[in-house]
Amino acid sequence: MTLARGPRPGPAGDLAWFDRGPLDPGPEAVHASVLDTIGATPLVELGRLFDRPGVQVLAKLELMNPGGSMKDRSARYIVASGMADGSIPPGSRLVESSSGNFGVAVAMAAQLHGLSFTCVVDRNASAANVTIMRGLGADVEVVDEPDEAGGYLHTRLARVHEILATTADTVWINQYANERNWLAHYHGTGAELVDQLLVPPTHLVGAVSTTGSLLGCARRLREVCDPLQVVAADAVGSVIFGGRGGCRELPGLGSSRVPELHSPDEIDRVEHVDDATAAEACRELLATEAIFAGGSTGAVVTAVARLLDDVVPPARVVAIFPDRGDRYLDRVYDDAWLDRARARRVALSR
Ligand SMILES: Cc1ncc(COP(=O)(O)O)c(C=O)c1O
């Protein structure tokens, strides 16, 4: 079977072209702004890490986006389409809760569109992300009171509501419920995969928090790949799939509330991965494939490894690698942090 590449249906009136990869730079290879360089990320075969007959694992390197993560796509799409349809008026202040990557991506888009931005993060956000956001002109507020589920999301959201209630001309992006979050990946990452592959994948593996990126890719791919098994890599301590909330330290992976976008019927398998296991997988990925990735990529790699234990060849697995390793030097790539994460893993297993 080869992938059919017909016209993409997509919801009526949707601004599909916003996330179709870098826009045509014209006669010279010069882009109007860094936003136009988002997307068109490469696919790389992981033949050293996963060397099994009849099985091919391909990594979609979303970590190569200019802001450092796949969240560049969601931010560009949400901000540009919101300005185009008037739901984000010129000169308004965007407000959002983010673990870091989406905050950086929205800060980029806000700065280039002349908007203000307040980002509420928690103490798990990397220092680098906070510095970058502030450099981009965003107001960053850090909350450090854990919520009842053991994470910080509820505390962050409470602060977002306070800001919305007390500040004029604010617009809440609300990535957990915003349909444009998954649409950015439907028209972006998912559409690119359809363009890049001649032979359809049998499996799609992605890390989840809002679930927007995995659902957007799955919805686009399922239009042309049948069957496609969709696998979510979630954090131990995340409540998305009904688990018990608990301590987790890798930003971007898991959630302490169920996102409105969540659609469990579209996800066939879930692998919960603890911080230490994710970090060990990141280190193995670096040592074997020379790919320097962030913590949630380690969870994706672990989910692929567990999946392959059950898969009957032939199989073609596409794995989404969300962000780079640079902002995890004090966690994933720090030996003392890994020792503590391993101790937490031992405690969890008792
Ligand atoms: C590094 C990283 N991995 C995974 C995710 C989860 O992506 P999504 O919110 O699309 O489920 C995020 C989201 O912020 C992230 O930053």
The ligand as an ORCA input file, in Angstrom:
! r2SCAN-3c Opt
* xyz 0 1
  C       8.573     18.484     25.680
  C       7.121     18.182     25.502
  N       6.741     16.917     25.280
  C       5.440     16.578     25.139
  C       4.445     17.539     25.220
  C       3.007     17.118     25.079
  O       2.415     17.628     23.934
  P       0.853     17.910     23.856
  O       0.554     19.055     24.775
  O       0.600     18.218     22.440
  O       0.161     16.662     24.317
  C       4.798     18.879     25.435
  C       3.784     19.916     25.561
  O       4.042     21.008     26.002
  C       6.152     19.206     25.575
  O       6.567     20.471     25.791
*
